[in-house]
């Protein structure tokens, strides 16, 4: 279930307070009991309707095989604004190797990659009845991230970004799961020869991720550090610093989603291509940040209250071996060994920083500006 209250918050108004008004309607509060003997009726909130039905898609890390047939010429024209859904056909193999072919719809999405990549990132709109007995059962609209160019180094960047989602998953369940896909793209105007066959990945929908965390999506702009669950905010801020990500904004909901659970609001970040660890050739930092390269670590928050920082640092330290192991398992080994080494070396710099109390305070805590 989604509460959609887009637009800026009134200055100084906490997101949690706004949400309380939404979750508990004013008429129910004002009405009260009509008679002393009458039991007050329980007011239902959006949380009473949350139901999480685990799906098969993200229960496994085994790569899937997709063939996507679409009118590529038309898709390439859908670069800006509110783009329409276009017809396409998805062929895929289930875990038992059974093959399925279903008509779907696709829509271009994203910002920079939608405007500049050979094939833009897509949202797949899936037909419920046609997939109900397959690995895609229970899915509605899922995002697929495709190499920006049909080149080996761009494919490696996709695999690197996919592994960053897995690192994030180790740190908190308040994160999108992902699954790697061996994707073949076919242009319906010239179906004899595929346009590309490369590694791509799909991500868990916001609705499924929210329900899995007993939360609802909360689309409210203007949230500040003080509005957020402090521990989750601290994890997010430190994770973004770890991977060298400055391309996000919580108040603007840029590469950020908010979840709400009762009176708590949780930030969830996504889209990790424009980061120092991936360091794409098209990436550069915002000139206002005072850094010259994406690979320069800069802490941009969120900061939490500061009280959780020592415990969150210990969380990151405790996950270090598991993080390293991700780059040696079935999915991690899809990456070029040299790129894996570069990734882990980037993480080593982060661990050196948080391993030294004085350096951590200078580079991270002293950069915080909590309200």
C-alpha positions in Angstrom: 0.0 0.0 0.0 1.3 3.4 -0.9 0.7 6.8 0.7 1.3 9.4 -2.0 1.6 12.9 -0.6 4.1 14.4 -2.9 5.4 17.9 -2.5 7.6 19.8 -0.1 6.9 19.7 3.6 6.1 22.8 5.5 9.3 24.1 7.0 10.0 22.6 10.4 7.2 20.0 10.1 8.4 16.5 10.9 7.6 13.7 8.5 6.6 11.6 11.4 4.0 14.1 12.5 2.5 14.3 9.0 2.3 10.5 8.9 0.6 10.3 12.2 -2.2 12.5 10.8 -2.5 10.2 7.8 -2.4 7.0 9.8 -4.9 8.2 12.4 -7.7 10.2 10.7 -8.9 13.3 12.7 -12.6 12.3 12.7 -11.7 9.1 14.5 -9.8 11.0 17.2 -12.4 13.6 17.7 -15.4 11.3 17.8 -14.5 9.3 20.9 -17.1 7.0 22.6 -20.7 8.2 22.5 -21.6 6.4 25.8 -19.5 5.5 28.8 -20.4 1.8 28.5 -19.7 1.8 24.8 -16.3 0.3 23.8 -14.2 2.6 21.7 -13.7 1.3 18.2 -10.2 0.5 17.2 -9.1 2.8 14.4 -7.5 0.9 11.5 -4.3 2.2 10.1 -2.6 1.4 6.8 -0.4 -1.0 8.8 -3.3 -3.2 9.6 -3.6 -4.1 5.9 0.0 -5.0 5.3 0.4 -8.5 4.0 3.7 -10.0 2.9 3.5 -13.1 0.7 7.1 -14.2 0.0 7.7 -14.7 -3.7 10.1 -17.1 -5.4 12.0 -14.5 -7.5 14.4 -13.3 -4.8 14.5 -16.5 -2.8 17.5 -17.6 -4.8 20.7 -16.0 -6.2 21.0 -18.4 -9.2 21.1 -16.4 -12.4 18.0 -16.4 -14.6 17.9 -16.3 -18.4 15.7 -13.7 -20.2 15.1 -12.9 -23.8 13.4 -9.6 -24.3 12.0 -8.8 -27.7 10.8 -5.2 -28.3 10.7 -2.4 -30.9 14.1 -1.0 -30.0 13.8 2.0 -32.3 10.7 3.2 -30.5 12.2 2.5 -27.1 15.2 4.6 -27.9 13.0 7.6 -28.6 11.4 7.4 -25.1 14.2 9.4 -23.4 12.5 12.2 -21.4 9.3 13.0 -19.6 6.6 10.6 -18.7 7.2 7.8 -21.2 4.4 5.3 -22.2 4.5 1.6 -21.8 5.4 -0.2 -25.0 4.5 -3.8 -26.0 7.2 -6.4 -25.7 7.7 -10.2 -25.3 9.6 -11.8 -22.5 10.9 -15.4 -22.8 12.5 -16.9 -19.7 13.5 -20.2 -18.2 12.2 -21.2 -14.8 14.3 -22.9 -12.1 13.2 -26.3 -13.4 14.4 -25.2 -16.9 10.8 -25.0 -18.2 10.5 -22.2 -20.8 7.8 -19.6 -20.9 7.0 -16.8 -23.4 4.6 -14.1 -22.3 3.5 -10.7 -23.7 4.5 -7.8 -21.4 4.9 -4.1 -21.5 8.0 -2.1 -21.0 8.7 1.5 -20.0 12.0 3.4 -20.0 13.1 4.9 -16.7 16.0 6.6 -14.9 17.6 9.9 -15.5 21.1 9.9 -17.0 21.1 6.4 -18.3 17.7 6.8 -19.9 19.0 9.8 -21.9 22.4 8.4 -22.8 22.6 4.6 -22.8 22.3 2.5 -26.0 19.4 0.7 -24.3 17.8 2.6 -21.4 17.0 0.9 -18.1 13.5 -0.5 -18.3 10.5 -1.2 -16.1 8.7 -4.5 -17.0 5.0 -4.7 -16.6 4.1 -8.4 -16.2 0.8 -10.1 -16.8 -0.3 -11.7 -13.5 -2.2 -14.7 -14.9 0.5 -15.7 -17.4 3.2 -15.9 -14.8 1.4 -17.3 -11.7 3.0 -20.7 -11.8 6.5 -19.5 -12.7 9.5 -18.0 -10.9 8.0 -14.5 -11.6 4.8 -15.3 -9.7 3.6 -12.5 -7.5 5.5 -9.9 -9.4 3.8 -6.9 -11.1 6.3 -4.3 -12.2 10.0 -4.9 -11.8 13.1 -2.9 -12.8 15.8 -4.3 -15.0 19.2 -2.6 -15.2 21.1 -3.2 -18.5 24.7 -2.4 -19.5 24.8 1.1 -20.9 26.9 0.0 -23.8 27.3 -3.4 -25.4 30.9 -3.7 -24.2 32.7 -5.9 -21.7 33.7 -3.1 -19.3 30.1 -1.8 -19.1 28.9 -5.3 -18.4 31.4 -5.5 -15.6 30.0 -2.3 -14.1 26.6 -3.8 -14.0 27.9 -6.8 -12.1 29.7 -4.5 -9.8 26.6 -2.5 -9.1 24.6 -5.7 -8.6 27.1 -6.8 -5.9 26.7 -3.4 -4.1 23.0 -4.3 -3.6 24.1 -7.5 -2.0 26.5 -5.7 0.3 23.7 -3.4 1.3 21.5 -6.4 2.0 24.0 -7.7 4.4 23.8 -4.5 6.4 20.1 -4.1 6.6 16.9 -5.8 5.4 15.7 -2.3 4.6 17.2 -2.5 1.1 16.2 -3.8 -2.3 17.1 -7.4 -3.2 18.4 -8.1 -6.7 18.8 -11.1 -9.0 21.3 -11.4 -11.9 19.9 -12.2 -15.3 21.6 -13.3 -18.5 19.7 -11.0 -20.8 19.4 -11.3 -24.6 17.8 -8.2 -26.3 16.1 -8.7 -29.7 14.9 -5.9 -31.9 11.5 -6.9 -33.2 12.3 -5.1 -36.5 15.3 -7.4 -37.1 14.8 -10.5 -35.0 17.3 -12.7 -36.8 20.3 -11.3 -34.9 20.1 -10.4 -31.2 21.2 -6.8 -30.3 23.1 -8.0 -27.3 23.5 -10.8 -24.8 24.9 -9.5 -21.5 24.6 -9.8 -17.8 21.9 -7.5 -16.3 20.0 -7.6 -13.0 16.5 -7.0 -11.8 15.6 -5.4 -8.4 12.9 -6.1 -5.9 9.8 -3.8 -6.3 9.4 -1.1 -3.7 6.0 -2.6 -2.7 7.5 -6.0 -2.0 10.5 -4.6 -0.1 8.2 -2.4 2.0 5.8 -5.3 2.8 8.8 -7.6 3.7 9.7 -5.0 6.3 6.2 -4.5 7.6 6.2 -1.0 6.3 4.5 1.1 3.6 6.0 3.4 1.0 6.0 7.0 2.1 6.5 9.4 -0.8 7.0 12.7 1.0 9.7 15.1 0.0 11.5 17.4 2.4 12.5 14.9 5.1 15.6 15.9 7.1 18.0 13.9 9.3 15.8 14.4 12.4 12.8 12.9 10.7 14.5 9.5 10.1 15.0 6.4 12.2 18.4 7.2 13.6 20.0 3.7 13.3 18.8 3.2 9.7 20.0 6.7 8.7 23.4 6.0 10.2 23.7 2.7 8.2 22.7 4.5 5.0 25.1 7.4 5.5 28.0 5.0 6.2 27.2 2.7 3.4 27.1 5.6 0.9 30.4 6.8 2.2 31.8 3.2 1.9 30.9 2.9 -1.8 31.7 6.6 -2.6 28.2 7.6 -3.5 27.3 11.3 -3.4 24.6 11.1 -6.0 21.5 11.1 -3.8 19.3 13.4 -1.8 16.9 12.4 0.9 14.9 15.7 0.9 14.5 15.5 -2.9 13.9 11.7 -2.9 16.7 11.4 -5.5 17.8 7.8 -5.6 16.1 7.5 -2.2 12.8 6.0 -1.0 11.2 6.4 2.3 9.3 3.6 4.2 7.1 4.2 7.2 6.3 1.8 10.0 4.0 3.3 12.7 5.7 6.5 13.7 9.1 5.6 12.2 10.5 6.7 8.8 13.3 4.7 7.2 15.5 5.8 4.2 16.3 3.3 1.5 18.9 4.1 -1.1 19.3 2.6 -4.6 21.0 3.1 -8.0 24.8 2.7 -7.4 26.4 3.2 -10.8 27.5 6.8 -10.2 29.8 5.8 -7.3 33.5 5.9 -6.6 33.7 2.1 -6.4 32.1 1.6 -9.9 33.7 4.8 -11.2 32.0 4.8 -14.6 33.6 6.8 -17.5 30.5 9.0 -17.7 30.5 9.9 -13.9 31.7 13.0 -12.2 30.9 14.6 -8.8 28.7 17.7 -8.4 31.0 20.7 -8.5 29.4 22.1 -5.3 30.7 19.2 -3.3 34.4 20.2 -3.4 35.7 16.9 -4.7 37.3 16.3 -8.0 36.7 12.6 -8.6 34.0 10.1 -7.8 36.7 8.0 -6.1 37.2 10.7 -3.4 35.4 9.7 -0.3 33.0 12.4 1.0 30.5 11.8 3.8 27.2 13.5 3.0 25.0 11.8 5.7 22.4 11.1 6.8 24.0 11.2 10.2 21.4 9.8 12.6 21.7 11.2 16.1 25.4 10.3 16.4 24.7 8.0 19.3 24.4 5.0 17.1 27.6 5.6 15.2 29.9 3.3 17.3 27.4 0.4 17.1 26.9 0.9 13.3 30.7 1.0 12.8 30.9 -2.4 14.6 28.1 -3.7 12.4 30.2 -2.8 9.3 33.3 -4.4 10.8 31.4 -7.6 11.7 30.2 -7.9 8.1 33.6 -7.5 6.5 34.3 -11.2 5.9 30.8 -11.8 4.5 31.2 -8.8 2.2 34.5 -10.1 0.9 33.0 -13.5 0.4 30.3 -12.0 -1.9 33.1 -11.5 -4.5 34.1 -15.1 -4.4 30.8 -16.9 -4.7 28.8 -17.9 -7.8 27.6 -14.3 -8.5 30.8 -12.6 -7.4 32.9 -14.8 -9.8 31.0 -13.4 -12.8 33.1 -10.3 -12.3 36.6 -10.0 -13.7 39.1 -10.9 -10.9 41.0 -7.6 -11.3 37.8 -5.6 -10.9 36.9 -7.6 -7.8 40.3 -6.8 -6.3 39.8 -3.1 -7.1 36.4 -3.2 -5.4 37.7 -4.8 -2.3 40.7 -2.4 -2.3 38.2 0.5 -2.3 36.5 -1.0 0.7 39.8 -1.5 2.4 40.3 2.3 2.4 36.9 2.7 4.1 37.8 0.1 6.7 41.0 1.9 7.4 39.0 5.1 8.0 36.5 3.6 10.4 39.2 1.5 12.1 40.9 4.7 13.4 38.8 6.7 15.8 40.6 10.0 15.1 40.3 9.6 11.3 36.7 8.4 11.5 35.8 11.5 13.6 37.5 13.9 11.2 36.2 12.3 8.0 32.8 11.3 9.1 31.4 12.6 12.4 32.8 16.1 12.1 31.0 16.4 8.7 27.6 15.8 10.4 25.2 18.6 10.9 22.4 17.2 13.0 19.4 19.4 13.7 
